[in-house]
Amino acid sequence: MNGFRVGEDDFELDGRPVRLLSGALHYFRVHEAQWGHRLAMLRAMGLNCVETYVPWNLHEPRPGTYRDVDAVGRFLDVVREAGLWAIVRPGPYICAEWENGGLPHWLTGAVGARARTRDEEYLGHVNRWFHRLLPQVVARQESRGGPVIMVQVENEYGSYGSDRVYLRHLADLLHSEGVSVPLFTSDGPEDHMLTGGSIPGVLATANFGSGARAAFDKLRAHRPRGPLMCMEFWCGWFDHWGAEHVVRDADDAAAALREILECGASVNLYMAHGGTNFAGWAGANRGGGPLHDGELQPDVTSYDYDAPVDESGRATPKFWAFRKVLARYAATPLPEPPPPPPSLGAPASAPLPTWSSLATVLDFLGSPESEHAVPPTFEELDVDRGLVRYTVTVPGPREPYPLSVRGLRDRAVVYIDGDRAGVLTEGTTTLPAPVAGHARVELWVESLGRVNYGPRTGEPKGITGGILHERQYLHGVRARALRLDAFDVPSAVRGVPAAGEAGSGRPGLYRGVIEVGPPGDASLNLPGWTRGFVWVNGFNLGRYWSAGPQTSLYVPGPVLREGANEVWVLELEEGGERVGLA
């Protein structure tokens, strides 16, 4: 039989056994001008395949409004030119440490816990999305001369649910839309995950970071026949804001990779190249054990993942350790890595002299203000990434009482009659000093990323309970939202009027120009800045936060130009004076 297929014990291509040596690289985390370089790095490491997710929320920001879905096809075309196969994981849920696990906020806000089930409303949106997306994949299948050899049904579903009717619907939907290459599922090597996440007739694969023999034994207990594959070999890990940077020793990871291959299995390195969570798309986790009912743990902007190809596309010691292991399984000598991307010619720094208050930015780029009995959630205000200003009045006259917030998600900077009164979080829900009435209370709440994994995926953001003065709810809450995609129109941002001199440390929008020589990859440093977002020449580099561990933002070389480069910084707490490129 010609073409790629799943055999009794091996993957087969034109009737011959083939081993997949794949690496994860997400097109949406890499600047498009750099796709070719990153894919060449994967080939040089010894891989013959690349795997990518597709984030639904990136491509359908509002129901029926699509944004650059063709990027999927363009990426797959570059994959074919690079001489690699492709594994596509279209979701609808992807996890991926991505905002809301890739599910649109408007969808989870509407269906709640019915997401990722057979629910008709949820499936109606999935059907429509797949009908729009899948032509990009179907036209590029291996049987049609393209690189796509496998497509995933959902993602790690056994870690979440057990609705096999839902999984079967997705498999049937993929087939009905023209997917003819083999389908697969991927789950942790545990009984409840494999039984909940796999379906008959679809290849089951396992995800793990070590202990290949034990993991494959567990998979074989559920699936006696079929190719063995670790669909996610976790060769590194991701970071959370305010936590330690996570690394994995290169020799330890190479030994775990060697064990997978010695089992006769195929593998997908997760990640081969992590890239960057540009534009505030980083997701979040929750601590608290299996139920994930603990504190919010927002993910940093870098998705370097301690991968063998680092965030800027350069080979690490892990790259060379993996290349040595993988070379034993290559049919021909491995190509040498391509030259590294050019770096910025010389460091540069500049002040950002133009400042506008957050209130002014909200007036020009935000939504109209609306009034509600209780605080609306971000979902009710149609906010995916961004912030909301909640305003409420403490009636008076009355003596000082504690002011607190129930159901606060993320982080709120609070002002009383225009003066900063403190910062509230899920763990600190009451202001340090009591508040007397009459008083105007403003709470600027920023989403730090929606949960992307576990039973609390899809939970609403913002203030999900109420604002209390002593035990009394304060009603008549006004809300105004600022979505990050409002900054996608540079002319609108340039039209925000300046409201004073910069350098005072106030929150607000800071703007300026930084001059550079020959452009190239760079790091943006923000000494003295606290928390917010940065744009360079209209490109959103993502969130910065002095909480660490990330201390600078990656700037892809194609974003910069020789000469003047426009910089915007939206600071939400306390601004600095200068920014620097190095």
N, C-alpha and C positions, 0 to 999 in steps of 0.2 A: 504494500500500500504506500502510495506516495504522500508526501507531506509530513507534518509533525503530528504525533499522536501519543496517547498514553497507552503503553503496552502492559503486559502482565507483571513485569518486574522492572522495566526501564521505560524512560522516554525514548521514542523512536523518531527518526527523521529518514524518510524514504526507506523504511524497513530496517534501518541500522540503529543500534543502541546509541544514545547520546546523553551526555551528562550536562545539566544546566549549571553553569558557574555564573551566577547573576549578582548584581549589586543594585541596591536601591539608590535612586537619584530622582528627586522630585522636580519636575520642570518648573513648578511654581515657586521654588525656593532658590532658583538660579536665574541670573539675568540671561535673557534669551541670547544675547550676543556671545555668551560664554558656554552655551550648551555643548557645542562641538568640542571645545577644549576639555570639558569635564568628561565627556564620553570617551575621548581619546585616552584620558588617564585611566578609565576603567579597563579599556582594552589592554593598556600597557601593564596593568596589574595582573592580567591573566584571565579576565572575565570574557564571556561570550554573549552576555545578556544583560539587560538593564530592566529594572522594575520601577514603576511609578504609580502613585495614587492619582486620583482626580478629585479635587475638593469642590463639591457641589456649591457651597456657599460663596466661593470665589467667583463662580461663573453665573450664578443666578441670584444677584443681590436682592431682588424683589420678584414676587411670583410672575413668571412669564417675561421678565426682563433679563436678557442674557448678555454676558460680557465676555468677549474673546474666547468663546468655546473652541474656536479654530486653533488656539494655542496647543491643544492636545494633538491635533493632526500635524501641526508644524514640528512639534517635538518628535513625534514618531517618524517623520520624514528625515530628521537629522539623525535619529537612531539608525535608520536604514543606511544612510550615507556613511555612518561610522562603522558599519559592518557588524552590528550587534542585533540580536533578537530582543524582543520586548515582552514583558509581562505587565499587563494593565490591571489595576485594581480600582474599578470605578465606584465602589461603594454600594449603596448610597452613603453609608457611614464608613469613615476611613481611620478614625483615631488620629494617628500620625502626629500627636502633640500639636494639633491644629485646632483653631477656634471651633468649638462645638463638635469636634470630631468630623468636621466637614458638612454637617447638617445645617441648613439655613436657619437663622434665628427666627424668621417669620414662620417657619414650619414647626419647629419644636415649641414655639410660643403658642401655636394654635392647637397642636395635638397632644402636647405633654407626654405622658407615659405611654401613649399609643404609638409613638414613634418606634420604628424597628419591629413592627408587628404586622399582622394581616389586616389591620384597620383600613377601611375603604378610603377614608379621607387621606391618610398618609400615603397609601399606595397610589392614589390618583396623582399626587404630585410626583412620586417616584416614576410612574409610567411616563408622565409628560417629560420629565427631565431626561430619562434614558432615551426617549425617542429623539430628543434634541442632541444628546451627546454621542450616542453609539455610532452614528454614521462616520464619525471621525476615527473610530476604532475598526469598524467592520471593513471599511475600504482599504485598511492597511494590515489586514490579516495575512499570515504567511501564505495561505492558499491563493491570495491575490497579488503575490509579489512583494508584500510588505513584511515588516519585522515582527508583528504580533503573533505570538505562539500560544499564549494562555491568558485567560481572563478570570478574575476572582469573583465569587459570589459573596457579597457582603464582606465583612472583615471581623475576624475574631468574635464571631457572634456567640460562641459558647461561653465567652466571658461575660455576656450580658443577658441572653435570653434563651428560650427553648422552643420558639415558634417555627416548627419545620414547615408549616403551611406557608409562612412568609418566605422562608428560604427557597422552597420549591417554586413559589411565584416568581422570585427573582431569577432563578435558573431558567424557567420557561420564558420569562420576559427577555432575557439575553438572547435566547435562541430565536424567539419570534422577531427580534430586531435585526437578526442576521449574523449573530456571533456563531461561528461554526468551529472555532478552535476549541481545545479542551477547556473545561471549566474546573475550578478548584475552590476549596475552602482552606482557611488557615486558622489554627487554634493552638492554645497551650496544650502540652502533653499531659493532660489530666482527664480523668474519666468524664467529669461533668462538662468540661469544655468540649471534648470531642463528641460526646453524645448530643450536646445542645447545638453545636455549630456545624455538624456535617450532615449530609443527606445522601441517600443511596444513589449510585450512578455518577457521583461527582468526586473527583480525586480529593482526598483529605491530606493536608500537609500540617507540619508542626512548627511552632515558634519557640525558640529558646536561646539561651546564651552560653550554655555549657551542658555537659552530661549527655552527649549525643546518643550513646548506646542505650542508656536508660530511657531517653525520650523516644527513640525509635522503637524500642521494645513496647512501650505503651501504645504507640501508634499502631504497631503490628497487632496488638491485642484487639484493636478495633477494626483494622483493615489488613487482613492477612496477605493480600496481594496488592500490586500496584507499585509504582516508583516511590522510593523514599525521598522526601525533600524537606529540608529546613527552610521554610519560606521567609522567616525572619531570624537570622543569626545575629543576635545583639552583640556586635563587636565593640560597642561603646555605649554611651548613655547620654541623656540630655540633662540640662541644668534648670534649677528653679531660682527665681529672684530671692535673694537673701539667704541662700544656702551655699554650701561648698561646691566648687567646680568638680565634676565627676570625670575621672579618667580610668582607663583600663590598660594594664600593661600589655605592650605589643606582643611579647613572647607568650604570655598567657592566652591572649586572643588567638594567636597563630596556632597554638597547640589545640585549642578547641575547634578551630577550623579544620585542622588536620584530622581530628577524630571524626568529624562529620564525613569527610571524604573517604576515610578508611572504612567507613560503614557502607561504602558504595553509593552514597546518597548524593543528590544534587543540593545546591545551596543558594540562598540569596542573602548577601551581606546587608545587614540593616544597621547603619547606613554605610554605603560605599563612599558617598559624598553627601553630607548633610545639607549644606547651604545655609540659608538665612530666612527667618520669619519676617520678611519685609512687611511694612504697612500695618503693623499691629495685629497680624494674623496668628500670633502664638496662642496656643491653648493654655489649659491649666489642669492640674490634678487636684485631688483631695487626699489628705492623709486619713488615718483612722482605720487601717486594716481592710479586710475584704469588702466591707460595706461602704468604704470611702466617705464616711460621715464626719471627717475631721476638718482641719483648717484648709483654706484654699492655698494651693501652691502654684502660683502663676509661672509659666515657662519664660525663659529669657528670649531675647530676640535672636541670638545666634543659635543655629541648629548644627553647629560643628559636629556634635555627637561623638567627639573624639574618634572620628572616622579616619580611615586610611588616607583619604584625600581631604585635606582640611578645608575650612570655610572659604579660603582664598584660592583653592584649587591646587595646592601644593602637596607633594608627596611627603608623608610623615614616616617615622620609623615603622609604624604599623603597615604602611603601604609596602615597604620593602620586605617585611616579614611575611606578609600575605603573598606577595609576588613569588617569593621563594617556594612557598607551599604550593601555589597554584601552577607554577611552571611545570611541575611533574605531571600535570594532567592536560597540558596543552599539546595539540597535534603538531604545531609548528613553533619555532622560537618566538618568544614574546617580543613585540615591538618596544622600542625605547619610549619612555614618557615624552610627550611634547614639551617644548620649552615652557617654563612657567610664565604666567601672564605678566606683562610689564607692571612695575610698581611706580608709584608717584615719584617724579624726578627729584623733588626736594620738599621738605616739610613746609607748611604754610599755616598761618593763623591770622585771625581777624576778629575785631569786635563786631557785635551785632547792634548797631546804633538805633535802629527803629523799633519802637516798642508800642504795642497796643494791649489794652487790658483784656482779660478774658471776657468781660461783659461786652466790650466793643466787638470782639471776635464773634461772640454769640449773636449780637445784633445783625452782623453782616453775613455770617455763614450758617447760623443755626436755624432751627425750625421755629415756627411761631410758638409763642407761649400759650399753654393750655391750662385750664383749671380743673381740678379733680377733687373729689371728696377725700381720697386717700392717695398716697404716692403711687403713680403708675410705674410699672416695670419698664425696663429698656425695650422689651418685646412689644409692649403696648404702645411705646413711642416710636417703634420701628428703628431701633438703633442696633446695629451689629457691633461696630467698633467705635468708641468715642466716649463722650461724657454727657451727663445731664445735670443741669442746675435745678435743684428743688428749692422752692421758696415757700415759707409758711410763717404765719404771725403767731407769736405768743400773746394772747390777750392780756390786757392790763387795765388798771394797775393790779399787780399781784407780787407777792414776795418771791425771792429766788427759790427755784426748785431744780432738781437734776433734769437735764434734757438728754434723752436717749433715743436710739433708733432700733426698732425691732426688724429682723429680716434684712439687715444690710448685707449686701454682697460687695465684696471688694473693699473700696477705700473711699472715704468721704472727707474732704477738707471743709470745715465748718466756719462760717462767719456769723457773728452776732452784730447787727447794726453796722455792718461793714468792716468790723475788726475780726481778725482771725482768732478763733476760740479753741482750735484743736483739730486733731485728725481722728476719725473714728474708723474702726475696722470690724470685722466679724467678732474678733476677740476683745475689742475695746469699744463698747457700744454706748458709753455715757461720757459726756464732756467732763473735763476735770473740774470745772467751776460751775456752780449753779447759775441759772439764767432767770432774771426777773422780767416781768412784763410791764409794759408793752415793749415787744422787741421783734425785729425782723430777723428771721433765721434763713441763711442760705447754706445749702449742702451741695458741694460740687462733687459728684460721684463719677468715677471713671471705671469702666470695665477693664479689669486686668486680664481678661481672657476667659472664655467659657470653658467649662469642664469638658474634656475630650475623651474620658475613659471612665467606665464604671457606671453604677446605677444612678449617679447624679448627673450624667450627661444630659444636656438639654434643660437644666434648671434655669429659671429666669434670673435676670440680672437687675442691678439697681437696688432700690428699696422695695422689698417684697412683703414688708409688714406695715409698720407705721412709725410716725414720729410722736414721741410722748414727752409731755411736761409733767414730771412726777408720774402719776399713773394715768393721766388724762391724754387721750389721743388728740392731736392737733389736726383739725380738718381744714378743708379749703386749701389744698396744696397746689401750687402752680409749678409747672415743669416746662423746661425748654431744653432741647437736645442739640448736640453738636456731633454729627457723624464725621468720622475721619475722611470719608470719601468726598466731603465738601471741599477738601483741599486738593482734589484732583483737577480743579479748574484754576490754573495759576492766575488768570486775569482777575478772578474773584478775590483771591488771596491778596494780590497786589492792591486791590481796591479797598482793603480794610484800612481805615484812617489811623495814622499814628496818634497816640494819646499822651505822649510824654517822653522824656529821655530814658534810655535804657541804663542798665547798670545799678539799679536800685535794689535788685534781688526780688522784685515782685513777680508773681505769676503773670503769664500773658504770652503774646506772640512776639517773638524777637526776630528781626529780619536784618540781613546784611549781605555782603559780598566778600568772597574769599578768592584771592588771585593765586593761580597755580601755574607752573610751567608745564612741561610735557605730562599729560594725564596718565594715570595708571591706577591699579588697585591701591586703596589707602584705608587707613583707620581714622575715624572721626573721634576726636577726644573732646569731652565737655567738662573741663575742670570747674568745680564750683556749682554746677547745675544739679538739680535734684531728681526730677522725674517728668517725663513727657515724651514728645516725638520730634523727629528731625526729618526735614526734606532738603535734598540737594538738587537743584535744577528741577524741582517739582517731583522728584522721585522720593517716595517715603521709605527711609532707611529702617524705620521701626522704632520701638520704644527704647529709651534709655532710663536707667534708674541707679542712683548712687548706692542703693542697697547691695549691689554686686550680685554674683561674682563677676558679671560682665562689666568691663570698664570702658569699652569703646565700641563703636559700631563699624561694621564692615561696609566699605564704599566700593562697589564694583567700578572698575576702571571706565567702562562705557558710560557711566553716569556723569563723569567729569569731562570738562573741556578745557583746553588751554586758554588761559586768561581768566576772565571774571566768571565765578560760579555763585549762583544765588543760593543762600541758606536761610531756611526758616526753622525756628525752634519754638514749639508750643510747650512752654514750661507750666506745670500745674501746681507747683509749690513754691520753690525759691530759685530764681534765675541766677546765672553766672554772668560773666562779662565777655568772654571770648570763646571761640571754638577753634580747634586746630586739626589739620590733616597731616598725617605722617605715613 
